[in-house]
Amino acid sequence: MKDILFQKDDFKFAKNVQQDIKDVIPPQTSLWKDTFQKFCENKGAVIGGICIIVIILFSIIAPMLSSWHYDDINTQIANQTPNAVHFFGTDQYGRDIFVRVWKGARISLFIAVVAMVIDVGIGVVYGMVSGYFGGKVDAILQRLLEVINSIPTLVVLIILLTIMKSSIYTIILALAFTEWIGMARITRAQVLKVKEEEFVLASRTLGARHMFIIFKQILPNIFGQLIIMFMMNVPNAIFYEAYLAFIGLGLPKPEASLGTLVNEGFDLFLVYPHMMLIPAAILAILMLSFNLFGDGVKDALDPKMKEM
């Protein structure tokens, strides 16, 4: 083997270079700004939110700008298919379906949102009292909750609507009667977790009152979960209202909701399918949009998702 010759420039001594290592600290952002940025990264949630806004705007503006009223009857233009004058066609009484659909979407949204606001109010108070005080108070309230929850929701809704006169407020009362149970359970679980935190124990040590601890310290820390529950329960309320209307326990005629419009179009589906398909499509888009929007809010408020 030939000797391997090394030249002087083949090797260089390593220099002892000390580099300063600096921690990169991301800029601080507020909770709501960080949540909004995380929400915007979810394309499905953004699309759902846009669809909800569009449906709300149409439900408010369309009936106001249209020259047709939702209960105007004109049998001379009955059973028309969608055209340039009646965008969604007309029903068997000659009423404009376009106006009735957006009027019905407004009523369905109003019923669902008001019912959920009532549910949140009852469920949050019930769950916070049960979870915070614990002991016998918690045991009694939870047994009462189990008794109410053992009755199927649809049975309670049907009984209330058969006893009381059918109206918007009757349906809201029927939806609010049992839907608060899920909110109460989630609230109780969150309170049981938060009330053992150090800042709550410090407030107790300093002599803070129970109401101050509940509403000033515990409630703000579980507010995110309550928003998520509200957004996820709205489509359930819309479904229950549509179901009750479909089986004939909805609003009295000529009032319109998405459920009553689907019920009216069902009888003529084989002859005039547009009478049922159009309100059913709006109903499906609305429920899907709320589910996508609720999932996006849930992921945006979840601290585990922010760490990924």
VMD Tcl script that draws the C-alpha trace (Angstrom):
set ca {
  {0.00 0.00 0.00}
  {1.20 3.45 -0.80}
  {1.71 5.86 2.01}
  {-1.05 8.35 2.33}
  {0.38 11.81 2.41}
  {-1.40 14.54 4.32}
  {-0.88 18.14 3.49}
  {-0.84 20.98 5.96}
  {-4.13 22.44 4.80}
  {-6.10 19.17 4.98}
  {-6.99 19.66 8.64}
  {-7.86 22.72 10.66}
  {-8.16 23.09 14.39}
  {-11.69 23.57 15.62}
  {-12.30 26.93 17.13}
  {-13.87 27.22 20.53}
  {-16.85 29.35 19.57}
  {-19.39 30.04 22.24}
  {-22.81 30.95 20.93}
  {-25.38 32.58 23.10}
  {-28.54 30.53 23.28}
  {-31.62 32.66 23.62}
  {-35.09 31.48 24.43}
  {-37.57 32.53 21.80}
  {-40.61 33.92 23.60}
  {-43.71 34.18 21.41}
  {-45.60 37.48 21.58}
  {-48.32 37.52 24.18}
  {-51.90 37.54 22.95}
  {-55.17 37.76 24.81}
  {-57.30 34.68 25.37}
  {-60.06 35.74 22.99}
  {-57.63 36.81 20.25}
  {-55.80 33.50 20.52}
  {-59.12 31.65 20.45}
  {-60.25 33.58 17.36}
  {-56.99 32.82 15.54}
  {-57.31 29.13 16.38}
  {-60.94 29.15 15.25}
  {-60.04 30.74 11.89}
  {-57.61 27.89 11.21}
  {-60.56 25.47 11.19}
  {-62.00 25.83 7.67}
  {-65.09 23.76 8.43}
  {-65.97 25.94 11.41}
  {-65.46 29.13 9.38}
  {-67.71 27.81 6.59}
  {-70.32 26.85 9.19}
  {-70.19 30.30 10.74}
  {-70.56 31.97 7.33}
  {-73.58 29.78 6.51}
  {-75.20 30.68 9.84}
  {-74.67 34.40 9.22}
  {-76.05 34.13 5.67}
  {-79.15 32.24 6.84}
  {-79.75 34.75 9.65}
  {-79.41 37.69 7.25}
  {-81.77 36.11 4.72}
  {-84.29 35.26 7.44}
  {-84.33 38.90 8.54}
  {-84.04 40.75 5.24}
  {-85.85 38.53 2.70}
  {-89.37 38.73 4.25}
  {-88.98 42.48 4.72}
  {-87.91 43.26 1.13}
  {-90.24 40.87 -0.65}
  {-93.51 42.17 -2.06}
  {-95.16 38.91 -0.97}
  {-96.30 38.18 2.57}
  {-95.81 34.77 4.11}
  {-99.57 34.18 4.58}
  {-100.89 35.77 1.37}
  {-103.24 33.29 -0.38}
  {-103.72 33.38 -4.14}
  {-105.03 30.12 -5.60}
  {-104.50 31.40 -9.15}
  {-100.73 30.94 -8.79}
  {-100.87 27.74 -6.70}
  {-98.35 24.91 -7.10}
  {-95.86 26.80 -9.25}
  {-92.33 25.48 -9.60}
  {-89.37 27.81 -8.90}
  {-89.25 30.69 -11.38}
  {-88.04 34.29 -11.77}
  {-90.98 35.71 -9.80}
  {-91.26 33.05 -7.07}
  {-87.71 31.85 -6.50}
  {-88.77 28.74 -4.55}
  {-92.17 28.37 -6.23}
  {-95.57 28.47 -4.52}
  {-97.52 26.02 -2.37}
  {-101.02 24.62 -2.79}
  {-102.55 27.89 -1.55}
  {-100.46 30.11 -3.80}
  {-98.25 31.36 -0.96}
  {-94.68 32.28 -1.87}
  {-92.37 29.53 -0.56}
  {-89.30 31.78 -0.67}
  {-90.79 34.16 1.88}
  {-92.24 31.35 3.97}
  {-88.92 29.48 4.10}
  {-86.98 32.48 5.40}
  {-89.81 33.43 7.74}
  {-89.75 29.84 9.00}
  {-85.96 29.91 9.41}
  {-86.32 33.06 11.54}
  {-88.92 31.44 13.78}
  {-86.94 28.18 14.09}
  {-83.80 30.10 15.07}
  {-85.74 32.26 17.52}
  {-87.31 29.23 19.20}
  {-84.01 27.35 19.41}
  {-81.91 30.26 20.71}
  {-84.45 31.45 23.30}
  {-85.00 27.89 24.53}
  {-81.23 27.37 24.86}
  {-80.79 30.67 26.74}
  {-83.39 29.49 29.25}
  {-81.69 26.10 29.46}
  {-78.32 27.72 30.10}
  {-79.76 29.92 32.83}
  {-81.47 27.05 34.65}
  {-78.73 24.48 34.05}
  {-75.83 26.71 35.11}
  {-77.48 27.81 38.37}
  {-78.60 24.26 39.18}
  {-75.23 22.70 38.37}
  {-73.18 25.32 40.20}
  {-75.25 25.05 43.37}
  {-75.10 21.26 43.25}
  {-71.38 21.06 42.56}
  {-70.23 23.83 44.88}
  {-72.11 22.95 48.07}
  {-71.89 19.16 47.63}
  {-72.93 16.82 50.41}
  {-76.65 16.44 51.03}
  {-77.51 19.33 48.72}
  {-75.71 17.64 45.84}
  {-77.26 14.25 46.62}
  {-80.82 15.61 46.70}
  {-80.42 17.70 43.55}
  {-78.84 14.83 41.63}
  {-81.61 12.37 42.60}
  {-84.18 14.91 41.43}
  {-82.24 15.30 38.18}
  {-82.24 11.55 37.63}
  {-86.02 11.36 38.11}
  {-86.64 14.10 35.53}
  {-84.10 12.63 33.13}
  {-85.73 9.19 33.31}
  {-88.71 10.56 31.37}
  {-88.00 10.60 27.60}
  {-87.67 14.12 26.24}
  {-90.02 13.61 23.31}
  {-92.73 12.23 25.63}
  {-92.50 15.34 27.82}
  {-92.64 17.62 24.78}
  {-95.66 15.87 23.30}
  {-97.55 15.89 26.64}
  {-96.93 19.61 27.16}
  {-97.97 20.50 23.63}
  {-101.15 18.44 23.84}
  {-102.16 20.04 27.16}
  {-101.27 23.64 26.29}
  {-102.33 25.70 23.29}
  {-99.80 25.44 20.49}
  {-97.76 28.63 20.04}
  {-94.18 29.82 19.83}
  {-93.91 30.28 23.59}
  {-95.45 26.88 24.29}
  {-92.81 25.22 22.11}
  {-90.06 27.23 23.82}
  {-91.36 26.13 27.22}
  {-91.54 22.52 26.06}
  {-87.96 22.59 24.75}
  {-86.67 24.30 27.90}
  {-88.39 21.80 30.21}
  {-85.81 19.02 29.87}
  {-82.90 20.31 27.78}
  {-81.32 22.04 30.79}
  {-80.39 18.68 32.33}
  {-77.31 18.21 30.16}
  {-76.16 21.74 30.91}
  {-76.59 21.16 34.65}
  {-74.48 18.00 34.55}
  {-71.64 19.62 32.58}
  {-71.67 22.62 34.90}
  {-71.59 20.45 38.00}
  {-68.63 18.45 36.67}
  {-66.68 21.62 35.89}
  {-67.45 23.15 39.30}
  {-66.27 20.01 41.11}
  {-62.96 20.34 39.30}
  {-62.46 24.08 39.71}
  {-63.61 24.50 43.32}
  {-60.56 22.59 44.61}
  {-58.11 24.98 42.93}
  {-55.79 27.05 45.10}
  {-57.32 30.43 44.25}
  {-60.73 29.20 45.44}
  {-59.24 27.86 48.68}
  {-57.46 31.19 49.19}
  {-60.74 33.09 48.77}
  {-62.42 30.84 51.33}
  {-59.54 31.42 53.75}
  {-59.88 35.17 53.35}
  {-63.59 34.91 54.17}
  {-65.13 35.47 50.75}
  {-68.84 34.76 50.49}
  {-70.20 31.77 48.59}
  {-71.94 33.89 45.95}
  {-68.71 35.82 45.30}
  {-66.73 32.61 44.84}
  {-69.37 31.02 42.60}
  {-70.03 33.93 40.24}
  {-66.72 35.83 40.37}
  {-64.16 33.04 40.47}
  {-65.67 29.71 39.41}
  {-68.05 30.88 36.67}
  {-65.41 32.76 34.57}
  {-63.22 29.63 34.60}
  {-65.95 27.38 33.19}
  {-67.41 29.93 30.76}
  {-65.71 28.31 27.76}
  {-67.42 24.97 28.38}
  {-70.78 26.69 28.72}
  {-70.34 28.37 25.32}
  {-69.51 25.02 23.76}
  {-72.58 23.37 25.27}
  {-74.79 26.22 24.09}
  {-73.52 26.00 20.50}
  {-73.89 22.21 20.41}
  {-77.42 22.25 21.85}
  {-78.88 24.80 19.42}
  {-79.10 22.29 16.53}
  {-80.75 19.78 18.89}
  {-83.42 22.36 19.71}
  {-83.92 23.08 16.00}
  {-84.34 19.35 15.38}
  {-86.88 18.90 18.19}
  {-88.90 21.87 16.93}
  {-88.87 20.47 13.39}
  {-89.81 17.01 14.65}
  {-92.77 18.33 16.64}
  {-93.94 20.35 13.65}
  {-93.57 17.34 11.35}
  {-95.86 15.21 13.51}
  {-98.43 18.00 13.67}
  {-97.58 19.52 17.07}
  {-95.88 22.62 15.73}
  {-97.08 26.15 15.18}
  {-100.70 26.74 14.22}
  {-101.46 27.66 10.61}
  {-100.68 29.90 8.81}
  {-97.52 30.41 10.94}
  {-94.43 28.92 9.34}
  {-91.31 27.25 10.65}
  {-88.91 24.96 8.84}
  {-90.60 21.97 10.46}
  {-94.12 23.02 9.47}
  {-92.97 23.67 5.88}
  {-91.46 20.20 5.65}
  {-94.71 18.78 7.05}
  {-96.80 20.68 4.50}
  {-94.57 19.66 1.59}
  {-94.50 16.00 2.63}
  {-98.12 15.44 1.57}
  {-97.36 16.64 -1.99}
  {-93.81 15.32 -2.24}
  {-94.48 12.92 -5.13}
  {-96.17 15.63 -7.22}
  {-94.33 18.80 -6.14}
  {-91.06 17.70 -4.47}
  {-89.69 21.24 -4.26}
  {-92.21 22.09 -1.51}
  {-90.46 19.68 0.84}
  {-86.90 19.54 -0.49}
  {-86.19 23.28 -0.24}
  {-87.10 23.78 3.46}
  {-85.53 20.39 4.29}
  {-82.28 21.51 2.62}
  {-82.24 24.80 4.55}
  {-82.91 22.89 7.77}
  {-80.09 20.42 7.06}
  {-77.61 23.19 6.18}
  {-78.54 25.11 9.33}
  {-78.07 22.12 11.64}
  {-74.81 21.07 9.93}
  {-73.48 24.63 10.15}
  {-74.17 24.83 13.88}
  {-72.44 21.49 14.43}
  {-69.36 22.59 12.45}
  {-69.32 25.95 14.23}
  {-69.67 24.28 17.63}
  {-66.81 21.87 16.89}
  {-64.63 24.81 15.88}
  {-65.40 26.70 19.07}
  {-64.72 23.57 21.10}
  {-61.29 23.06 19.51}
  {-60.42 26.75 19.81}
  {-61.21 26.83 23.54}
  {-59.50 23.50 24.28}
  {-56.04 24.16 25.81}
  {-54.83 20.75 24.65}
  {-55.47 21.73 21.03}
  {-53.47 24.94 21.50}
  {-50.41 22.99 22.56}
  {-50.34 20.97 19.33}
}
mol new
graphics top color blue
foreach p $ca { graphics top sphere $p radius 0.5 }
foreach p [lrange $ca 0 end-1] q [lrange $ca 1 end] { graphics top cylinder $p $q radius 0.2 }
display resetview
